Amino acid sequence: MHLVLDITASAEFWRRIYPGNRAPKATFAAPPEACATTLEEIIPLIPPWMTDEFLQPIGGRVHVLSLGSTTLRGSKSHAVHIWSGAVPEGSFYFLKDNVCVLAPSFMFLMAATLLSDVQLIAFGCELCGLYGFDESDKRGFRKRTVPLLTVEHLQRYLSGAKGCRGYRKAIAALPHVVDNSASPMETFDAMALCLPYRLGGYGLEKPLMNCEVPLSSRAARIAKRRKCYLDMGYTEKGLDVEHQGKLDHSSLEDLASDRARVNALKEMGYEVIELTKDQVDDLYAFEFIVQRIAGILGKRIRKENLGATAARLSFRRDVTAWNHSSGRLRLPL
């Protein structure tokens, strides 16, 4: 008998419990044969980290997954969710004492049945990124030094998911997911720049997120470091697009470090374009910057693809709602 946490509880585990300095090892397993679904079966298996505080964001109940059964009922203390149909190999991550959570890759596949196209892409960027939503953090997210997934890993997993629920939508979203985004706003910026027009973006090429750039000796003296990282780097074009978060860049020390880094990149011939939340929130101010970026990349955006198109407004609405909800995933009961 296994306690299998559903996508809502599994997402909270990966975001708030699992260490931020390592990726899951290759211990993903085949689906368990028996899933605890009654309160009597569940209570002895509840892990110590599943406190009232952990459960509060997901409604205060223990949410579990059952594979294939359609006659199960929950209670005031627990909810049972059903996944019918095929489950790809490698969809579960086993913890000790017969508790397992959904693998991040399986969460992406399952989320395809729950989220809009752009929210699914945003979720993929989080899973492949250097952050996880966490309302207890003053920024609203917890930083990671190692992502849970990579786009390459997700692609391998989905190659074994043909015929599964959510497969087509997940495969369609995958090319728009980026590795190594470091915050929800970096994800928003990258999606806004790079999604196709039909999804509300501007169709620019994908940047390298938080990529490492070695500094020349002169630039290293300016920055007082040997290397730096670009928020959204187009290294072949000598362009760095930076999102200036208020909490990460608020102290005098942080501001001085940022300025030294920008000056070092300029010494190496980089164009550095800085974005603030106010600029991103103002569609027309943002588009002025987008067109500047497009010019550097050698791309022209036609007039009919600018402005408050229906797709663009939908994109902004969906991703803003996703961020404001701290990436809540909800399964119908």
C-alpha positions as CSV (number, residue, x, y, z in Angstrom):
1,M,0.0,0.0,0.0
2,H,1.3,3.4,-1.0
3,L,0.3,6.9,-0.2
4,V,0.4,8.6,-3.6
5,L,0.0,12.4,-3.4
6,D,-1.9,14.1,-6.2
7,I,-0.7,16.9,-8.4
8,T,-1.6,19.7,-5.9
9,A,0.2,18.1,-3.0
10,S,3.1,16.9,-5.1
11,A,3.6,20.5,-6.5
12,E,3.7,21.8,-2.9
13,F,6.3,19.1,-2.0
14,W,8.6,20.0,-4.9
15,R,8.2,23.7,-4.2
16,R,8.5,23.9,-0.4
17,I,9.9,20.6,0.9
18,Y,12.4,19.2,-1.6
19,P,15.9,20.7,-1.3
20,G,16.6,23.5,-3.7
21,N,20.2,22.5,-4.3
22,R,19.8,19.2,-6.1
23,A,17.7,17.6,-8.8
24,P,15.8,14.3,-8.2
25,K,18.0,11.3,-8.7
26,A,17.1,8.6,-11.1
27,T,14.8,6.9,-8.6
28,F,11.5,7.3,-10.5
29,A,9.6,4.1,-10.5
30,A,6.6,2.4,-12.2
31,P,3.1,3.1,-10.8
32,P,2.4,1.6,-7.4
33,E,0.1,-1.4,-7.4
34,A,-2.1,-0.2,-4.5
35,C,-2.9,3.4,-3.6
36,A,-4.3,4.4,-0.2
37,T,-7.7,5.9,-0.8
38,T,-9.6,5.6,2.5
39,L,-8.9,7.8,5.5
40,E,-8.1,4.6,7.5
41,E,-5.4,3.7,5.0
42,I,-4.1,7.2,4.6
43,I,-3.6,8.3,8.2
44,P,-0.8,5.9,9.1
45,L,1.2,6.9,6.0
46,I,1.1,10.7,6.4
47,P,4.7,11.9,6.5
48,P,5.8,14.3,9.3
49,W,6.4,17.2,6.9
50,M,2.7,17.2,5.8
51,T,1.6,19.6,8.5
52,D,-1.5,21.8,8.7
53,E,0.7,24.6,7.4
54,F,1.7,22.5,4.4
55,L,-2.0,21.5,3.7
56,Q,-3.4,25.0,4.2
57,P,-2.7,26.3,0.6
58,I,-4.4,23.3,-0.9
59,G,-7.6,23.5,1.1
60,G,-6.5,21.8,4.4
61,R,-7.1,18.2,3.1
62,V,-4.8,15.4,2.1
63,H,-5.1,15.1,-1.6
64,V,-4.3,11.6,-3.0
65,L,-4.2,10.0,-6.4
66,S,-5.9,6.7,-7.4
67,L,-5.1,5.0,-10.7
68,G,-8.2,3.9,-12.7
69,S,-10.9,3.6,-10.0
70,T,-14.1,5.5,-10.5
71,T,-16.0,4.6,-7.3
72,L,-14.0,6.3,-4.6
73,R,-15.1,9.1,-2.3
74,G,-13.3,11.5,-0.1
75,S,-14.1,13.1,3.2
76,K,-13.7,16.4,5.1
77,S,-10.0,15.4,5.7
78,H,-9.0,13.9,2.4
79,A,-9.8,14.1,-1.3
80,V,-9.3,11.3,-3.9
81,H,-8.5,12.2,-7.5
82,I,-8.6,9.8,-10.4
83,W,-6.1,9.3,-13.2
84,S,-7.5,6.9,-15.7
85,G,-5.7,5.5,-18.7
86,A,-2.0,4.9,-19.3
87,V,0.8,6.2,-17.1
88,P,4.3,6.5,-18.5
89,E,7.2,4.7,-16.9
90,G,9.1,7.1,-14.6
91,S,6.0,9.0,-13.4
92,F,6.5,8.6,-9.6
93,Y,9.2,9.6,-7.1
94,F,9.3,7.4,-4.1
95,L,10.0,8.7,-0.6
96,K,10.5,6.6,2.5
97,D,7.7,4.8,4.3
98,N,5.6,4.0,1.2
99,V,4.9,7.6,0.3
100,C,5.4,8.8,-3.2
101,V,4.8,12.0,-5.1
102,L,4.3,12.6,-8.8
103,A,7.5,13.1,-10.7
104,P,7.8,16.7,-12.0
105,S,7.6,15.3,-15.6
106,F,4.3,13.6,-14.8
107,M,3.0,16.8,-13.2
108,F,3.6,18.6,-16.5
109,L,1.7,15.9,-18.4
110,M,-1.2,16.0,-15.9
111,A,-1.2,19.8,-15.9
112,A,-1.9,19.7,-19.6
113,T,-5.4,18.5,-18.7
114,L,-5.9,21.4,-16.2
115,L,-4.3,24.5,-17.5
116,S,-4.5,26.9,-20.4
117,D,-1.7,26.7,-23.0
118,V,0.2,29.6,-21.7
119,Q,-0.2,28.6,-18.0
120,L,1.1,25.1,-18.9
121,I,4.2,26.7,-20.5
122,A,4.7,28.9,-17.4
123,F,4.5,25.8,-15.2
124,G,7.0,24.0,-17.4
125,C,9.4,27.0,-17.1
126,E,9.1,26.7,-13.3
127,L,9.8,23.0,-13.3
128,C,12.8,23.6,-15.5
129,G,13.8,26.8,-13.7
130,L,15.6,28.0,-10.7
131,Y,12.6,28.9,-8.5
132,G,9.5,27.4,-7.1
133,F,6.4,29.3,-5.9
134,D,6.3,29.7,-2.1
135,E,3.9,32.1,-0.4
136,S,5.9,32.1,2.8
137,D,8.9,33.8,1.1
138,K,8.6,37.6,0.8
139,R,9.3,37.4,-2.9
140,G,6.5,34.9,-3.4
141,F,8.9,32.2,-4.6
142,R,11.8,30.1,-3.3
143,K,15.1,30.1,-5.2
144,R,16.7,26.9,-6.4
145,T,20.3,26.4,-7.4
146,V,19.5,23.3,-9.5
147,P,16.3,22.8,-11.5
148,L,14.0,19.9,-11.0
149,L,13.9,19.1,-14.7
150,T,15.5,20.2,-18.0
151,V,13.6,20.6,-21.2
152,E,15.7,17.7,-22.6
153,H,14.6,15.4,-19.7
154,L,11.0,16.4,-20.2
155,Q,11.2,15.7,-23.9
156,R,12.5,12.2,-23.2
157,Y,9.7,11.5,-20.7
158,L,7.0,12.7,-23.1
159,S,8.4,10.5,-25.9
160,G,7.1,7.6,-23.8
161,A,3.7,9.2,-23.1
162,K,2.1,8.8,-26.5
163,G,-1.6,8.0,-26.1
164,C,-1.7,9.3,-22.5
165,R,-4.2,12.0,-21.5
166,G,-2.7,15.5,-22.0
167,Y,0.0,14.2,-24.4
168,R,-0.8,16.3,-27.4
169,K,-1.1,19.5,-25.4
170,A,2.1,18.9,-23.5
171,I,4.0,18.2,-26.7
172,A,2.7,21.4,-28.2
173,A,3.7,23.4,-25.2
174,L,7.2,21.9,-24.8
175,P,9.0,23.9,-27.5
176,H,8.1,27.1,-25.7
177,V,9.5,26.0,-22.3
178,V,12.9,27.5,-21.4
179,D,15.5,26.2,-19.0
180,N,16.9,28.1,-16.0
181,S,14.4,31.0,-15.5
182,A,15.1,32.4,-12.1
183,S,11.8,34.0,-11.2
184,P,8.1,34.2,-12.3
185,M,8.8,37.6,-13.9
186,E,11.7,36.2,-15.9
187,T,9.4,33.5,-17.1
188,F,6.8,36.2,-18.0
189,D,9.4,38.2,-19.9
190,A,10.7,35.2,-21.8
191,M,7.3,34.0,-22.8
192,A,6.1,37.5,-23.8
193,L,9.1,38.0,-26.0
194,C,9.2,34.5,-27.6
195,L,5.8,32.9,-27.8
196,P,4.2,33.0,-31.2
197,Y,1.7,35.7,-32.0
198,R,-1.2,33.3,-31.7
199,L,-0.3,32.8,-28.0
200,G,0.2,36.5,-27.3
201,G,4.0,36.8,-27.7
202,Y,6.2,38.6,-30.2
203,G,7.8,35.6,-31.9
204,L,11.4,36.4,-31.0
205,E,14.0,33.7,-30.7
206,K,14.5,32.1,-27.2
207,P,17.3,33.5,-25.1
208,L,19.6,31.5,-22.9
209,M,18.3,32.1,-19.4
210,N,20.9,32.9,-16.7
211,C,23.7,31.8,-18.8
212,E,27.3,32.1,-17.7
213,V,29.6,34.6,-19.5
214,P,33.4,34.7,-18.8
215,L,34.6,38.2,-18.5
216,S,37.7,39.7,-20.1
217,S,40.5,40.7,-17.8
218,R,39.5,44.4,-18.0
219,A,35.8,43.6,-17.6
220,A,36.6,41.4,-14.6
221,R,38.4,44.3,-12.9
222,I,35.3,46.4,-13.4
223,A,32.9,43.8,-12.1
224,K,35.3,42.4,-9.4
225,R,34.5,38.9,-10.6
226,R,35.7,36.6,-13.4
227,K,32.2,35.7,-14.8
228,C,28.7,36.9,-14.7
229,Y,25.2,35.6,-15.5
230,L,22.8,37.1,-18.0
231,D,19.0,37.0,-17.2
232,M,18.1,36.6,-20.8
233,G,21.1,36.3,-22.9
234,Y,21.5,36.5,-26.7
235,T,25.2,36.0,-26.6
236,E,25.7,35.7,-30.4
237,K,24.1,39.1,-30.8
238,G,25.9,40.6,-27.8
239,L,22.6,41.4,-26.0
240,D,21.5,40.9,-22.4
241,V,17.9,41.6,-21.2
242,E,17.7,42.0,-17.5
243,H,14.6,42.1,-15.2
244,Q,15.2,44.3,-12.2
245,G,13.2,42.8,-9.3
246,K,12.6,45.2,-6.4
247,L,13.6,42.8,-3.6
248,D,16.6,41.3,-5.4
249,H,18.1,44.7,-6.3
250,S,17.0,47.0,-3.5
251,S,20.1,47.4,-1.3
252,L,22.9,49.9,-2.1
253,E,25.3,46.9,-2.2
254,D,23.1,45.1,-4.7
255,L,22.7,48.2,-6.9
256,A,26.4,48.9,-6.9
257,S,27.1,45.2,-7.9
258,D,24.5,45.4,-10.6
259,R,25.9,48.6,-12.0
260,A,29.4,47.2,-12.0
261,R,28.2,44.1,-13.8
262,V,26.4,46.1,-16.5
263,N,29.5,48.3,-17.0
264,A,31.6,45.2,-17.3
265,L,29.3,43.7,-20.0
266,K,29.3,47.0,-21.9
267,E,33.1,47.0,-21.8
268,M,32.8,43.6,-23.6
269,G,30.6,45.1,-26.2
270,Y,27.2,43.9,-24.8
271,E,24.0,45.9,-25.2
272,V,22.2,45.7,-21.8
273,I,18.5,46.4,-21.7
274,E,16.9,46.6,-18.3
275,L,13.2,45.9,-17.6
276,T,11.2,46.8,-14.6
277,K,7.8,45.5,-13.5
278,D,6.2,48.9,-14.2
279,Q,7.5,48.7,-17.8
280,V,6.4,45.1,-18.3
281,D,2.9,45.9,-16.9
282,D,2.4,48.8,-19.3
283,L,1.9,47.1,-22.7
284,Y,2.9,50.1,-24.8
285,A,6.0,50.8,-22.7
286,F,6.9,47.2,-23.0
287,E,6.4,47.1,-26.7
288,F,8.8,50.0,-27.2
289,I,11.5,47.9,-25.5
290,V,10.4,44.7,-27.5
291,Q,10.9,46.5,-30.8
292,R,14.3,47.7,-29.6
293,I,15.2,44.1,-28.8
294,A,13.8,42.8,-32.1
295,G,15.9,45.4,-34.0
296,I,19.1,44.1,-32.3
297,L,18.1,40.5,-33.2
298,G,17.4,41.5,-36.8
299,K,13.7,40.9,-36.7
300,R,10.9,43.2,-37.7
301,I,7.5,43.0,-36.0
302,R,4.7,44.0,-38.2
303,K,2.2,46.6,-37.0
304,E,-0.7,44.2,-37.0
305,N,1.2,42.0,-34.5
306,L,1.6,44.9,-32.0
307,G,-0.8,46.3,-29.5
308,A,-3.7,44.8,-27.4
309,T,-4.6,41.9,-29.6
310,A,-7.0,39.3,-28.2
311,A,-4.2,36.8,-27.9
312,R,-1.9,39.2,-26.1
313,L,-4.6,40.3,-23.6
314,S,-5.4,36.6,-23.0
315,F,-1.7,35.8,-22.5
316,R,-1.3,38.6,-19.9
317,R,-4.5,37.7,-18.1
318,D,-3.6,34.0,-17.9
319,V,0.0,34.4,-16.7
320,T,-0.9,37.1,-14.3
321,A,-3.6,35.0,-12.8
322,W,-1.2,32.0,-12.6
323,N,1.5,34.1,-10.8
324,H,-1.1,35.7,-8.4
325,S,-2.3,32.3,-7.4
326,S,1.2,31.1,-6.8
327,G,0.8,28.4,-9.4
328,R,-2.1,26.6,-7.8
329,L,-3.1,23.4,-9.6
330,R,-6.6,22.2,-8.8
331,L,-8.2,18.9,-9.8
332,P,-12.0,18.6,-10.0
333,L,-13.5,16.5,-7.2
